[in-house]
Amino acid sequence: MAIVGGEEMAGPAAPKIVRLMYFVGAGIVCTAAINKWRDLERKSILQQGKAKDPSQLPTTINKIRD
C-alpha cells in the first residue's frame, strides 16, 4: 500500500452486492437478537406474574409490546 499525503490508499471496494448482503445479514442478526430479548423479557414477566397478582399481568405485557 502506498501512502499519499499522509493517508493510506485502500484497495478496490467490495462489489456492491457483497456489501448489500453484509448489510442484510446484519439486519437479520439484529432482528433475531431483538426478538430473543423481547421473548426473554416476556417470559420473565410471566414468571413474576405467577408470584404476584395475575390481574396486573396483561397491562405489563402490553407495556413491553409498546
All heavy atoms as TSV, in Angstrom:
chain	resi	resn	atom	element	x	y	z
A	1	MET	N	N	0.836	-1.180	0.000
A	1	MET	CA	C	0.000	0.000	0.000
A	1	MET	C	C	0.883	1.246	0.000
A	1	MET	O	O	1.772	1.380	0.811
A	1	MET	CB	C	-0.879	0.020	1.250
A	1	MET	CG	C	-1.883	-1.064	1.340
A	1	MET	SD	S	-3.289	-0.497	0.422
A	1	MET	CE	C	-4.349	-1.857	0.607
A	2	ALA	N	N	0.585	2.120	-0.869
A	2	ALA	CA	C	1.332	3.370	-0.949
A	2	ALA	C	C	0.664	4.425	-0.078
A	2	ALA	O	O	-0.551	4.460	0.048
A	2	ALA	CB	C	1.384	3.852	-2.388
A	3	ILE	N	N	1.481	5.257	0.522
A	3	ILE	CA	C	0.963	6.338	1.356
A	3	ILE	C	C	1.086	7.633	0.568
A	3	ILE	O	O	2.161	8.017	0.136
A	3	ILE	CB	C	1.723	6.424	2.692
A	3	ILE	CG1	C	1.519	5.131	3.477
A	3	ILE	CG2	C	1.263	7.629	3.477
A	3	ILE	CD1	C	2.251	5.086	4.786
A	4	VAL	N	N	-0.044	8.287	0.372
A	4	VAL	CA	C	-0.083	9.519	-0.402
A	4	VAL	C	C	-0.639	10.620	0.494
A	4	VAL	O	O	-1.755	10.504	0.989
A	4	VAL	CB	C	-0.974	9.363	-1.658
A	4	VAL	CG1	C	-1.062	10.679	-2.409
A	4	VAL	CG2	C	-0.434	8.258	-2.538
A	5	GLY	N	N	0.110	11.665	0.712
A	5	GLY	CA	C	-0.381	12.788	1.506
A	5	GLY	C	C	-0.724	12.416	2.935
A	5	GLY	O	O	-1.635	12.980	3.506
A	6	GLY	N	N	-0.047	11.441	3.517
A	6	GLY	CA	C	-0.299	11.050	4.898
A	6	GLY	C	C	-1.458	10.081	5.065
A	6	GLY	O	O	-1.737	9.649	6.168
A	7	GLU	N	N	-2.151	9.744	3.994
A	7	GLU	CA	C	-3.267	8.819	4.075
A	7	GLU	C	C	-2.926	7.537	3.332
A	7	GLU	O	O	-2.289	7.568	2.293
A	7	GLU	CB	C	-4.522	9.434	3.451
A	7	GLU	CG	C	-5.014	10.654	4.195
A	7	GLU	CD	C	-6.274	11.215	3.561
A	7	GLU	OE1	O	-6.910	10.494	2.764
A	7	GLU	OE2	O	-6.600	12.360	3.858
A	8	GLU	N	N	-3.372	6.437	3.889
A	8	GLU	CA	C	-3.121	5.151	3.259
A	8	GLU	C	C	-4.184	4.903	2.200
A	8	GLU	O	O	-5.370	5.090	2.444
A	8	GLU	CB	C	-3.166	4.045	4.314
A	8	GLU	CG	C	-2.769	2.698	3.783
A	8	GLU	CD	C	-2.697	1.654	4.876
A	8	GLU	OE1	O	-2.531	2.034	6.043
A	8	GLU	OE2	O	-2.811	0.478	4.537
A	9	MET	N	N	-3.771	4.496	1.017
A	9	MET	CA	C	-4.728	4.207	-0.051
A	9	MET	C	C	-5.333	2.832	0.180
A	9	MET	O	O	-4.627	1.877	0.497
A	9	MET	CB	C	-4.044	4.243	-1.415
A	9	MET	CG	C	-3.577	5.614	-1.818
A	9	MET	SD	S	-2.792	5.628	-3.421
A	9	MET	CE	C	-4.080	4.982	-4.462
A	10	ALA	N	N	-6.615	2.741	0.028
A	10	ALA	CA	C	-7.306	1.474	0.199
A	10	ALA	C	C	-7.316	0.698	-1.107
A	10	ALA	O	O	-7.156	1.262	-2.179
A	10	ALA	CB	C	-8.734	1.725	0.666
A	11	GLY	N	N	-7.524	-0.578	-0.996
A	11	GLY	CA	C	-7.635	-1.415	-2.182
A	11	GLY	C	C	-8.986	-1.204	-2.838
A	11	GLY	O	O	-9.756	-0.326	-2.458
A	12	PRO	N	N	-9.308	-2.009	-3.818
A	12	PRO	CA	C	-10.593	-1.846	-4.505
A	12	PRO	C	C	-11.759	-2.124	-3.557
A	12	PRO	O	O	-11.673	-2.963	-2.668
A	12	PRO	CB	C	-10.537	-2.877	-5.629
A	12	PRO	CG	C	-9.515	-3.853	-5.206
A	12	PRO	CD	C	-8.535	-3.111	-4.339
A	13	ALA	N	N	-12.844	-1.390	-3.756
A	13	ALA	CA	C	-14.036	-1.573	-2.916
A	13	ALA	C	C	-14.676	-2.923	-3.233
A	13	ALA	O	O	-14.582	-3.428	-4.347
A	13	ALA	CB	C	-15.020	-0.450	-3.178
A	14	ALA	N	N	-15.305	-3.478	-2.229
A	14	ALA	CA	C	-16.016	-4.744	-2.437
A	14	ALA	C	C	-17.175	-4.502	-3.392
A	14	ALA	O	O	-17.732	-3.410	-3.439
A	14	ALA	CB	C	-16.532	-5.265	-1.109
A	15	PRO	N	N	-17.538	-5.494	-4.145
A	15	PRO	CA	C	-18.690	-5.318	-5.030
A	15	PRO	C	C	-19.933	-4.918	-4.226
A	15	PRO	O	O	-20.097	-5.291	-3.071
A	15	PRO	CB	C	-18.875	-6.691	-5.668
A	15	PRO	CG	C	-17.566	-7.372	-5.524
A	15	PRO	CD	C	-16.943	-6.816	-4.285
A	16	LYS	N	N	-20.799	-4.157	-4.832
A	16	LYS	CA	C	-21.974	-3.647	-4.134
A	16	LYS	C	C	-22.858	-4.765	-3.601
A	16	LYS	O	O	-23.434	-4.643	-2.526
A	16	LYS	CB	C	-22.784	-2.746	-5.063
A	16	LYS	CG	C	-22.124	-1.427	-5.320
A	16	LYS	CD	C	-23.005	-0.533	-6.166
A	16	LYS	CE	C	-22.309	0.795	-6.400
A	16	LYS	NZ	N	-23.149	1.701	-7.205
A	17	ILE	N	N	-22.942	-5.860	-4.320
A	17	ILE	CA	C	-23.802	-6.959	-3.887
A	17	ILE	C	C	-23.290	-7.583	-2.591
A	17	ILE	O	O	-24.064	-7.949	-1.719
A	17	ILE	CB	C	-23.984	-8.023	-4.999
A	17	ILE	CG1	C	-25.066	-9.041	-4.630
A	17	ILE	CG2	C	-22.689	-8.733	-5.288
A	17	ILE	CD1	C	-26.449	-8.470	-4.691
A	18	VAL	N	N	-21.966	-7.668	-2.445
A	18	VAL	CA	C	-21.394	-8.240	-1.221
A	18	VAL	C	C	-21.681	-7.330	-0.036
A	18	VAL	O	O	-22.086	-7.785	1.036
A	18	VAL	CB	C	-19.877	-8.472	-1.383
A	18	VAL	CG1	C	-19.245	-8.899	-0.079
A	18	VAL	CG2	C	-19.619	-9.504	-2.463
A	19	ARG	N	N	-21.513	-6.032	-0.230
A	19	ARG	CA	C	-21.822	-5.084	0.838
A	19	ARG	C	C	-23.300	-5.126	1.195
A	19	ARG	O	O	-23.670	-5.055	2.370
A	19	ARG	CB	C	-21.409	-3.676	0.440
A	19	ARG	CG	C	-19.887	-3.510	0.461
A	19	ARG	CD	C	-19.513	-2.089	0.173
A	19	ARG	NE	N	-19.588	-1.899	-1.278
A	19	ARG	CZ	C	-19.627	-0.727	-1.874
A	19	ARG	NH1	N	-19.623	0.377	-1.172
A	19	ARG	NH2	N	-19.673	-0.654	-3.188
A	20	LEU	N	N	-24.152	-5.268	0.184
A	20	LEU	CA	C	-25.583	-5.367	0.436
A	20	LEU	C	C	-25.903	-6.618	1.246
A	20	LEU	O	O	-26.710	-6.575	2.187
A	20	LEU	CB	C	-26.350	-5.382	-0.889
A	20	LEU	CG	C	-27.861	-5.560	-0.783
A	20	LEU	CD1	C	-28.491	-4.371	-0.064
A	20	LEU	CD2	C	-28.467	-5.739	-2.161
A	21	MET	N	N	-25.270	-7.726	0.904
A	21	MET	CA	C	-25.515	-8.972	1.640
A	21	MET	C	C	-25.059	-8.869	3.092
A	21	MET	O	O	-25.720	-9.376	3.990
A	21	MET	CB	C	-24.830	-10.149	0.936
A	21	MET	CG	C	-25.403	-10.461	-0.441
A	21	MET	SD	S	-27.186	-10.703	-0.462
A	21	MET	CE	C	-27.311	-12.211	0.439
A	22	TYR	N	N	-23.911	-8.210	3.341
A	22	TYR	CA	C	-23.473	-7.992	4.712
A	22	TYR	C	C	-24.485	-7.153	5.476
A	22	TYR	O	O	-24.812	-7.420	6.625
A	22	TYR	CB	C	-22.110	-7.301	4.749
A	22	TYR	CG	C	-20.942	-8.235	4.576
A	22	TYR	CD1	C	-20.003	-8.013	3.580
A	22	TYR	CD2	C	-20.765	-9.326	5.413
A	22	TYR	CE1	C	-18.919	-8.868	3.419
A	22	TYR	CE2	C	-19.695	-10.186	5.263
A	22	TYR	CZ	C	-18.774	-9.953	4.260
A	22	TYR	OH	O	-17.710	-10.785	4.109
A	23	PHE	N	N	-25.003	-6.113	4.837
A	23	PHE	CA	C	-25.972	-5.225	5.463
A	23	PHE	C	C	-27.257	-5.978	5.797
A	23	PHE	O	O	-27.789	-5.867	6.909
A	23	PHE	CB	C	-26.264	-4.047	4.532
A	23	PHE	CG	C	-27.166	-3.028	5.122
A	23	PHE	CD1	C	-26.703	-2.139	6.073
A	23	PHE	CD2	C	-28.492	-2.941	4.718
A	23	PHE	CE1	C	-27.540	-1.183	6.620
A	23	PHE	CE2	C	-29.332	-1.996	5.260
A	23	PHE	CZ	C	-28.862	-1.114	6.217
A	24	VAL	N	N	-27.747	-6.769	4.854
A	24	VAL	CA	C	-28.963	-7.555	5.085
A	24	VAL	C	C	-28.728	-8.589	6.180
A	24	VAL	O	O	-29.568	-8.779	7.063
A	24	VAL	CB	C	-29.425	-8.226	3.767
A	24	VAL	CG1	C	-30.531	-9.239	4.013
A	24	VAL	CG2	C	-29.889	-7.166	2.782
A	25	GLY	N	N	-27.582	-9.234	6.146
A	25	GLY	CA	C	-27.262	-10.225	7.178
A	25	GLY	C	C	-27.195	-9.608	8.558
A	25	GLY	O	O	-27.701	-10.181	9.530
A	26	ALA	N	N	-26.599	-8.426	8.655
A	26	ALA	CA	C	-26.535	-7.748	9.947
A	26	ALA	C	C	-27.936	-7.380	10.426
A	26	ALA	O	O	-28.243	-7.480	11.624
A	26	ALA	CB	C	-25.666	-6.498	9.839
A	27	GLY	N	N	-28.794	-6.980	9.516
A	27	GLY	CA	C	-30.174	-6.658	9.879
A	27	GLY	C	C	-30.917	-7.874	10.407
A	27	GLY	O	O	-31.670	-7.785	11.378
A	28	ILE	N	N	-30.698	-9.013	9.772
A	28	ILE	CA	C	-31.351	-10.250	10.215
A	28	ILE	C	C	-30.864	-10.654	11.601
A	28	ILE	O	O	-31.648	-11.028	12.469
A	28	ILE	CB	C	-31.117	-11.377	9.187
A	28	ILE	CG1	C	-31.894	-11.064	7.911
A	28	ILE	CG2	C	-31.514	-12.741	9.748
A	28	ILE	CD1	C	-31.564	-11.979	6.751
A	29	VAL	N	N	-29.563	-10.563	11.817
A	29	VAL	CA	C	-28.996	-10.925	13.120
A	29	VAL	C	C	-29.525	-9.992	14.211
A	29	VAL	O	O	-29.920	-10.443	15.293
A	29	VAL	CB	C	-27.451	-10.895	13.072
A	29	VAL	CG1	C	-26.854	-10.986	14.458
A	29	VAL	CG2	C	-26.937	-12.023	12.197
A	30	CYS	N	N	-29.565	-8.702	13.928
A	30	CYS	CA	C	-30.065	-7.738	14.914
A	30	CYS	C	C	-31.539	-7.971	15.215
A	30	CYS	O	O	-31.963	-7.910	16.379
A	30	CYS	CB	C	-29.847	-6.310	14.434
A	30	CYS	SG	S	-28.115	-5.825	14.459
A	31	THR	N	N	-32.328	-8.243	14.191
A	31	THR	CA	C	-33.753	-8.500	14.396
A	31	THR	C	C	-33.962	-9.756	15.238
A	31	THR	O	O	-34.802	-9.768	16.145
A	31	THR	CB	C	-34.464	-8.653	13.037
A	31	THR	OG1	O	-34.264	-7.454	12.292
A	31	THR	CG2	C	-35.945	-8.902	13.217
A	32	ALA	N	N	-33.200	-10.791	14.967
A	32	ALA	CA	C	-33.312	-12.021	15.753
A	32	ALA	C	C	-32.931	-11.774	17.211
A	32	ALA	O	O	-33.586	-12.278	18.128
A	32	ALA	CB	C	-32.434	-13.113	15.156
A	33	ALA	N	N	-31.885	-10.981	17.428
A	33	ALA	CA	C	-31.456	-10.681	18.793
A	33	ALA	C	C	-32.517	-9.867	19.529
A	33	ALA	O	O	-32.798	-10.127	20.713
A	33	ALA	CB	C	-30.128	-9.927	18.772
A	34	ILE	N	N	-33.123	-8.903	18.862
A	34	ILE	CA	C	-34.179	-8.094	19.489
A	34	ILE	C	C	-35.382	-8.966	19.840
A	34	ILE	O	O	-35.937	-8.865	20.938
A	34	ILE	CB	C	-34.592	-6.937	18.556
A	34	ILE	CG1	C	-33.472	-5.909	18.486
A	34	ILE	CG2	C	-35.902	-6.292	19.011
A	34	ILE	CD1	C	-33.657	-4.869	17.399
A	35	ASN	N	N	-35.769	-9.846	18.929
A	35	ASN	CA	C	-36.900	-10.736	19.206
A	35	ASN	C	C	-36.603	-11.678	20.359
A	35	ASN	O	O	-37.470	-11.952	21.188
A	35	ASN	CB	C	-37.279	-11.520	17.953
A	35	ASN	CG	C	-37.938	-10.650	16.917
A	35	ASN	OD1	O	-38.488	-9.595	17.222
A	35	ASN	ND2	N	-37.880	-11.080	15.666
A	36	LYS	N	N	-35.383	-12.171	20.426
A	36	LYS	CA	C	-34.996	-13.060	21.531
A	36	LYS	C	C	-35.050	-12.307	22.861
A	36	LYS	O	O	-35.526	-12.839	23.864
A	36	LYS	CB	C	-33.580	-13.597	21.272
A	36	LYS	CG	C	-33.114	-14.604	22.281
A	36	LYS	CD	C	-33.931	-15.869	22.191
A	36	LYS	CE	C	-33.362	-16.925	23.102
A	36	LYS	NZ	N	-34.177	-18.132	23.089
A	37	TRP	N	N	-34.563	-11.062	22.862
A	37	TRP	CA	C	-34.583	-10.249	24.081
A	37	TRP	C	C	-36.023	-10.008	24.534
A	37	TRP	O	O	-36.330	-10.145	25.715
A	37	TRP	CB	C	-33.877	-8.918	23.834
A	37	TRP	CG	C	-33.915	-8.023	25.024
A	37	TRP	CD1	C	-34.731	-6.961	25.223
A	37	TRP	CD2	C	-33.125	-8.146	26.205
A	37	TRP	NE1	N	-34.491	-6.400	26.440
A	37	TRP	CE2	C	-33.503	-7.110	27.068
A	37	TRP	CE3	C	-32.129	-9.037	26.602
A	37	TRP	CZ2	C	-32.920	-6.937	28.320
A	37	TRP	CZ3	C	-31.543	-8.854	27.852
A	37	TRP	CH2	C	-31.932	-7.823	28.680
A	38	ARG	N	N	-36.914	-9.673	23.603
A	38	ARG	CA	C	-38.319	-9.453	23.953
A	38	ARG	C	C	-38.944	-10.714	24.512
A	38	ARG	O	O	-39.742	-10.667	25.451
A	38	ARG	CB	C	-39.105	-8.988	22.732
A	38	ARG	CG	C	-38.832	-7.568	22.351
A	38	ARG	CD	C	-39.674	-7.169	21.163
A	38	ARG	NE	N	-39.444	-5.774	20.805
A	38	ARG	CZ	C	-39.904	-5.205	19.724
A	38	ARG	NH1	N	-40.629	-5.896	18.868
A	38	ARG	NH2	N	-39.656	-3.942	19.482
A	39	ASP	N	N	-38.603	-11.864	23.937
A	39	ASP	CA	C	-39.133	-13.131	24.418
A	39	ASP	C	C	-38.654	-13.413	25.835
A	39	ASP	O	O	-39.433	-13.842	26.687
A	39	ASP	CB	C	-38.712	-14.248	23.468
A	39	ASP	CG	C	-39.442	-15.539	23.735
A	39	ASP	OD1	O	-40.659	-15.484	24.032
A	39	ASP	OD2	O	-38.802	-16.617	23.650
A	40	LEU	N	N	-37.376	-13.154	26.104
A	40	LEU	CA	C	-36.850	-13.362	27.456
A	40	LEU	C	C	-37.526	-12.424	28.456
A	40	LEU	O	O	-37.858	-12.836	29.575
A	40	LEU	CB	C	-35.338	-13.145	27.482
A	40	LEU	CG	C	-34.503	-14.198	26.762
A	40	LEU	CD1	C	-33.040	-13.772	26.687
A	40	LEU	CD2	C	-34.629	-15.535	27.468
A	41	GLU	N	N	-37.738	-11.172	28.067
A	41	GLU	CA	C	-38.418	-10.220	28.946
A	41	GLU	C	C	-39.853	-10.672	29.210
A	41	GLU	O	O	-40.339	-10.593	30.340
A	41	GLU	CB	C	-38.425	-8.825	28.305
A	41	GLU	CG	C	-37.079	-8.156	28.310
A	41	GLU	CD	C	-36.660	-7.718	29.690
A	41	GLU	OE1	O	-37.520	-7.237	30.449
A	41	GLU	OE2	O	-35.470	-7.869	30.009
A	42	ARG	N	N	-40.527	-11.138	28.164
A	42	ARG	CA	C	-41.910	-11.590	28.326
A	42	ARG	C	C	-41.986	-12.784	29.271
A	42	ARG	O	O	-42.837	-12.842	30.155
A	42	ARG	CB	C	-42.490	-11.966	26.960
A	42	ARG	CG	C	-43.965	-12.368	27.009
A	42	ARG	CD	C	-44.488	-12.770	25.641
A	42	ARG	NE	N	-43.743	-13.851	25.029
A	42	ARG	CZ	C	-43.913	-15.142	25.312
A	42	ARG	NH1	N	-44.801	-15.512	26.190
A	42	ARG	NH2	N	-43.177	-16.063	24.706
A	43	LYS	N	N	-41.078	-13.732	29.111
A	43	LYS	CA	C	-41.059	-14.902	29.984
A	43	LYS	C	C	-40.769	-14.504	31.427
A	43	LYS	O	O	-41.349	-15.049	32.364
A	43	LYS	CB	C	-40.023	-15.912	29.500
A	43	LYS	CG	C	-40.448	-16.643	28.252
A	43	LYS	CD	C	-39.392	-17.627	27.805
A	43	LYS	CE	C	-39.797	-18.331	26.541
A	43	LYS	NZ	N	-38.766	-19.261	26.064
A	44	SER	N	N	-39.884	-13.534	31.611
A	44	SER	CA	C	-39.556	-13.058	32.947
A	44	SER	C	C	-40.778	-12.436	33.611
A	44	SER	O	O	-41.057	-12.684	34.783
A	44	SER	CB	C	-38.421	-12.050	32.876
A	44	SER	OG	O	-38.210	-11.446	34.120
A	45	ILE	N	N	-41.511	-11.641	32.849
A	45	ILE	CA	C	-42.707	-11.004	33.398
A	45	ILE	C	C	-43.782	-12.035	33.712
A	45	ILE	O	O	-44.477	-11.937	34.729
A	45	ILE	CB	C	-43.230	-9.924	32.424
A	45	ILE	CG1	C	-42.265	-8.747	32.437
A	45	ILE	CG2	C	-44.629	-9.477	32.782
A	45	ILE	CD1	C	-42.561	-7.701	31.413
A	46	LEU	N	N	-43.893	-13.045	32.849
A	46	LEU	CA	C	-44.873	-14.092	33.122
A	46	LEU	C	C	-44.534	-14.842	34.401
A	46	LEU	O	O	-45.419	-15.172	35.187
A	46	LEU	CB	C	-44.950	-15.065	31.942
A	46	LEU	CG	C	-45.647	-14.533	30.695
A	46	LEU	CD1	C	-45.523	-15.537	29.553
A	46	LEU	CD2	C	-47.102	-14.237	30.974
A	47	GLN	N	N	-43.253	-15.099	34.626
A	47	GLN	CA	C	-42.847	-15.773	35.854
A	47	GLN	C	C	-43.099	-14.895	37.070
A	47	GLN	O	O	-43.517	-15.379	38.115
A	47	GLN	CB	C	-41.368	-16.166	35.783
A	47	GLN	CG	C	-41.115	-17.311	34.840
A	47	GLN	CD	C	-39.634	-17.656	34.735
A	47	GLN	OE1	O	-38.787	-16.915	35.220
A	47	GLN	NE2	N	-39.338	-18.767	34.090
A	48	GLN	N	N	-42.843	-13.602	36.953
A	48	GLN	CA	C	-43.112	-12.686	38.053
A	48	GLN	C	C	-44.612	-12.589	38.302
A	48	GLN	O	O	-45.040	-12.447	39.433
A	48	GLN	CB	C	-42.546	-11.299	37.739
A	48	GLN	CG	C	-41.046	-11.239	37.743
A	48	GLN	CD	C	-40.535	-9.874	37.298
A	48	GLN	OE1	O	-41.317	-8.985	37.006
A	48	GLN	NE2	N	-39.227	-9.739	37.233
A	49	GLY	N	N	-45.387	-12.654	37.239
A	49	GLY	CA	C	-46.840	-12.564	37.356
A	49	GLY	C	C	-47.434	-13.739	38.101
A	49	GLY	O	O	-48.447	-13.601	38.778
A	50	LYS	N	N	-46.832	-14.893	37.973
A	50	LYS	CA	C	-47.324	-16.064	38.697
A	50	LYS	C	C	-47.129	-15.894	40.199
A	50	LYS	O	O	-47.928	-16.362	40.984
A	50	LYS	CB	C	-46.607	-17.321	38.210
A	50	LYS	CG	C	-47.022	-17.730	36.818
A	50	LYS	CD	C	-46.293	-18.977	36.368
A	50	LYS	CE	C	-46.692	-19.337	34.947
A	50	LYS	NZ	N	-45.931	-20.483	34.446
A	51	ALA	N	N	-46.071	-15.211	40.581
A	51	ALA	CA	C	-45.798	-14.992	42.000
A	51	ALA	C	C	-46.625	-13.828	42.549
A	51	ALA	O	O	-46.930	-13.784	43.722
A	51	ALA	CB	C	-44.323	-14.714	42.217
A	52	LYS	N	N	-47.011	-12.879	41.684
A	52	LYS	CA	C	-47.767	-11.699	42.111
A	52	LYS	C	C	-49.225	-11.826	41.699
A	52	LYS	O	O	-49.696	-12.889	41.335
A	52	LYS	CB	C	-47.153	-10.433	41.482
A	52	LYS	CG	C	-45.769	-10.138	41.972
A	52	LYS	CD	C	-45.255	-8.858	41.357
A	52	LYS	CE	C	-43.845	-8.575	41.855
A	52	LYS	NZ	N	-43.297	-7.361	41.270
A	53	ASP	N	N	-49.912	-10.712	41.720
A	53	ASP	CA	C	-51.320	-10.655	41.363
A	53	ASP	C	C	-51.494	-10.830	39.858
A	53	ASP	O	O	-51.021	-10.002	39.087
A	53	ASP	CB	C	-51.885	-9.301	41.802
A	53	ASP	CG	C	-53.383	-9.207	41.544
A	53	ASP	OD1	O	-54.011	-10.259	41.352
A	53	ASP	OD2	O	-53.901	-8.075	41.545
A	54	PRO	N	N	-52.161	-11.871	39.394
A	54	PRO	CA	C	-52.299	-12.111	37.957
A	54	PRO	C	C	-53.147	-11.057	37.229
A	54	PRO	O	O	-53.060	-10.935	36.027
A	54	PRO	CB	C	-52.978	-13.477	37.865
A	54	PRO	CG	C	-53.006	-14.043	39.224
A	54	PRO	CD	C	-52.703	-12.958	40.184
A	55	SER	N	N	-53.954	-10.290	37.933
A	55	SER	CA	C	-54.808	-9.307	37.268
A	55	SER	C	C	-54.000	-8.162	36.668
A	55	SER	O	O	-54.458	-7.492	35.753
A	55	SER	CB	C	-55.842	-8.750	38.245
A	55	SER	OG	O	-55.194	-8.020	39.271
A	56	GLN	N	N	-52.781	-7.916	37.146
A	56	GLN	CA	C	-51.946	-6.835	36.620
A	56	GLN	C	C	-51.068	-7.293	35.466
A	56	GLN	O	O	-50.442	-6.485	34.817
A	56	GLN	CB	C	-51.056	-6.258	37.722
A	56	GLN	CG	C	-51.838	-5.593	38.819
A	56	GLN	CD	C	-50.922	-5.060	39.903
A	56	GLN	OE1	O	-49.718	-5.261	39.854
A	56	GLN	NE2	N	-51.496	-4.392	40.873
A	57	LEU	N	N	-51.045	-8.565	35.181
A	57	LEU	CA	C	-50.164	-9.117	34.157
A	57	LEU	C	C	-50.432	-8.599	32.748
A	57	LEU	O	O	-49.498	-8.204	32.075
A	57	LEU	CB	C	-50.235	-10.644	34.187
A	57	LEU	CG	C	-49.268	-11.383	33.283
A	57	LEU	CD1	C	-47.840	-11.059	33.681
A	57	LEU	CD2	C	-49.504	-12.865	33.379
A	58	PRO	N	N	-51.661	-8.542	32.251
A	58	PRO	CA	C	-51.868	-8.077	30.865
A	58	PRO	C	C	-51.373	-6.653	30.615
A	58	PRO	O	O	-50.831	-6.376	29.563
A	58	PRO	CB	C	-53.381	-8.176	30.672
A	58	PRO	CG	C	-53.814	-9.202	31.647
A	58	PRO	CD	C	-52.884	-9.048	32.822
A	59	THR	N	N	-51.515	-5.755	31.561
A	59	THR	CA	C	-51.040	-4.392	31.352
A	59	THR	C	C	-49.522	-4.365	31.282
A	59	THR	O	O	-48.951	-3.592	30.516
A	59	THR	CB	C	-51.531	-3.454	32.463
A	59	THR	OG1	O	-51.088	-3.958	33.729
A	59	THR	CG2	C	-53.033	-3.326	32.443
A	60	THR	N	N	-48.853	-5.211	32.025
A	60	THR	CA	C	-47.396	-5.257	31.988
A	60	THR	C	C	-46.910	-5.777	30.641
A	60	THR	O	O	-45.972	-5.237	30.073
A	60	THR	CB	C	-46.858	-6.165	33.119
A	60	THR	OG1	O	-47.434	-5.752	34.351
A	60	THR	CG2	C	-45.357	-6.091	33.206
A	61	ILE	N	N	-47.564	-6.791	30.098
A	61	ILE	CA	C	-47.173	-7.341	28.801
A	61	ILE	C	C	-47.421	-6.309	27.709
A	61	ILE	O	O	-46.616	-6.152	26.792
A	61	ILE	CB	C	-47.926	-8.648	28.513
A	61	ILE	CG1	C	-47.431	-9.730	29.445
A	61	ILE	CG2	C	-47.765	-9.079	27.065
A	61	ILE	CD1	C	-48.160	-11.026	29.343
A	62	ASN	N	N	-48.511	-5.562	27.787
A	62	ASN	CA	C	-48.788	-4.543	26.794
A	62	ASN	C	C	-47.745	-3.441	26.821
A	62	ASN	O	O	-47.431	-2.859	25.797
A	62	ASN	CB	C	-50.184	-3.955	26.989
A	62	ASN	CG	C	-51.262	-4.923	26.581
A	62	ASN	OD1	O	-51.036	-5.807	25.764
A	62	ASN	ND2	N	-52.436	-4.791	27.167
A	63	LYS	N	N	-47.171	-3.136	27.972
A	63	LYS	CA	C	-46.113	-2.132	28.057
A	63	LYS	C	C	-44.886	-2.592	27.289
A	63	LYS	O	O	-44.200	-1.787	26.672
A	63	LYS	CB	C	-45.745	-1.848	29.511
A	63	LYS	CG	C	-46.799	-1.072	30.253
A	63	LYS	CD	C	-46.384	-0.826	31.675
A	63	LYS	CE	C	-47.485	-0.124	32.441
A	63	LYS	NZ	N	-47.124	0.068	33.851
A	64	ILE	N	N	-44.591	-3.875	27.298
A	64	ILE	CA	C	-43.427	-4.392	26.571
A	64	ILE	C	C	-43.672	-4.288	25.067
A	64	ILE	O	O	-42.784	-3.945	24.313
A	64	ILE	CB	C	-43.152	-5.858	26.955
A	64	ILE	CG1	C	-42.615	-5.899	28.361
A	64	ILE	CG2	C	-42.178	-6.512	25.999
A	64	ILE	CD1	C	-42.363	-7.286	28.865
A	65	ARG	N	N	-44.877	-4.558	24.624
A	65	ARG	CA	C	-45.182	-4.502	23.198
A	65	ARG	C	C	-45.077	-3.086	22.643
A	65	ARG	O	O	-44.794	-2.895	21.476
A	65	ARG	CB	C	-46.578	-5.056	22.934
A	65	ARG	CG	C	-46.661	-6.537	23.139
A	65	ARG	CD	C	-48.026	-7.052	22.816
A	65	ARG	NE	N	-48.118	-8.473	23.115
A	65	ARG	CZ	C	-49.241	-9.130	23.227
A	65	ARG	NH1	N	-50.370	-8.507	23.051
A	65	ARG	NH2	N	-49.236	-10.406	23.511
A	66	ASP	N	N	-45.353	-2.112	23.469
A	66	ASP	CA	C	-45.308	-0.713	23.020
A	66	ASP	C	C	-43.924	-0.227	22.959
A	66	ASP	O	O	-43.001	-0.252	22.609
A	66	ASP	CB	C	-46.085	0.203	23.964
A	66	ASP	CG	C	-47.563	-0.162	23.972
A	66	ASP	OD1	O	-48.040	-0.743	22.990
A	66	ASP	OD2	O	-48.220	0.162	24.983
